[in-house]
Amino acid sequence: MARVYIHDLEKHVGEEVQLRGWLYNKRSSGKVRFLLLRDGTGILQGVVVKGAVSEEIVNRSDALTQESSFSMTGKIRKDDRAPGGYEMEVSDVGIISIAHEYPITPKEHGIEFLADRRHLWLRSSRQHAIMRVRHRIVKAIRDFYDGRGFVLVDSPILTPAACEGTSTLFETDYFDLGKAYLTQSGQLYAEAGAMAFGKVYCFGPTFRAEKSKTRRHLAEFWMVEPEVAFNDLNDDMELAEDFLEYIVQTVLKDCEQELKVLERNTAMLQNVKKPLPRISYSEAVEILHQKGINFEWGGDFGGTDETVISEQFDRPVMVHRYPSEVKAFYMKRDPENPKVALAVDVLAPEGYGEIIGGSQREDDLDVLLQRIKAHNLPQEAFEWYLDLRRFGTVPHAGFGLGLERTVGWICGLEHVRETVPFPRMMYRLTP
């Protein structure tokens, strides 16, 4: 007898198979017991009929509590009315473990109650759908870059200096070498990779000690960062367009069932195709003024500002040429207007804010030295980075996409804490 998984049942209609999993739910109707088994790949309804099986098997079925682990054996039949479209005529039930009283029941629970039990909350159908979409986005990211000849260059998590500003660093002691910091971005190392391989990407966890409690912020999140030698800002924006279209259209094609579980209105996602609208920072400021928002040119956009700007478009909008003073030291200034940097942010619609931030990098050694001094950064920690300008400097550009914000946007979630298995936030370090 074959042991199979629920997602493969279409290959086993009419066969007697065994499934192993956990009791998602159960109900009784007269002589019939309906057992919902989940095995991580789906949910299957098993029908136990009193008289068709032994009394012992009926008693085992009755003994199962929510989240008890068990095996279920029987013949598979197609049934469009059943969860998942298949049903099992159960011939045997084997108990593996009877669960204690399960704390998460079908009733409504508060968000903190669920967050404290995140290790169990992951078993719910909603969380399953989110994690499967996340999984598909991760695969799409890798497929996109691998299919275009990019080389994965892993960047270190422990670094000697800041990349995105010193105020949001997690600090730790590093043997006899002094302080080390959890990385805010793998970008500087990706630049070294681009000088070696032409086009690369890094993809891993990043950390920001930002004291923010908004629905868009995590202290630990994943970011993918492509970097391409000889690319300018326009090339960077074209790559970002291609990338976003590929991710979103892939999820729409492959995760239709998960998006239905999440009750996601996909109308806006269907619009994510090239070309994406492009506006300058100054044009974005003008939009805010037209909407009655008193915003001063030169400041960085807040969450509300980004929402107002993105509401004017039916797909993500690319905002480019931000004021140099609000952007990182490594971003190249526009030769035609040194007050602005050759930078771009991509703002997602529906209030999800910035999902991509990128720029053309400063490739001039003398200018980069000035920028490091202006930002009060320790030059000795960046000597290796400066070497990239000393030995064969070229124009180059890249960007970073935050995985969790992207998952939250595509799934239509209220808060990014649901986009990662175990979120780390300013006020949460457990479970």
Secondary structure, DSSP 8 states (H G I E B T S, - for coil): -EE--GGGGGG-TTSEEEEEEEEEEEEEETTEEEEEEE-SS-EEEEEEEBTTB-HHHHHHHHH--TT-EEEEEEEEEE-TTSGGGEEEEEEEEEEEE-----S--SS---HHHHHHTHHHHTTSHHHHHHHHHHHHHHHHHHHHHHTTT-EE----SEESS-SS-GGG--EEE-TTS-EEEE-S-SHHHHHHHHHHHSEEEEEEEEE------STT--SEEEEEEEEEET--HHHHHHHHHHHHHHHHHHHHHH-HHHHHHTT---HHHHT--SS--EEEHHHHHHHHHHTT----TTS---HHHHHHHHTTSSS-EEEE--BGGGS-TTB-EETTEEEEESEEEEEETTTTEEEEEEEEB---HHHHHHHHHHTT--GGGGHHHHHHHHTT---EEEEEEEHHHHHHHHHT-S-GGGGSSS--BTTB---
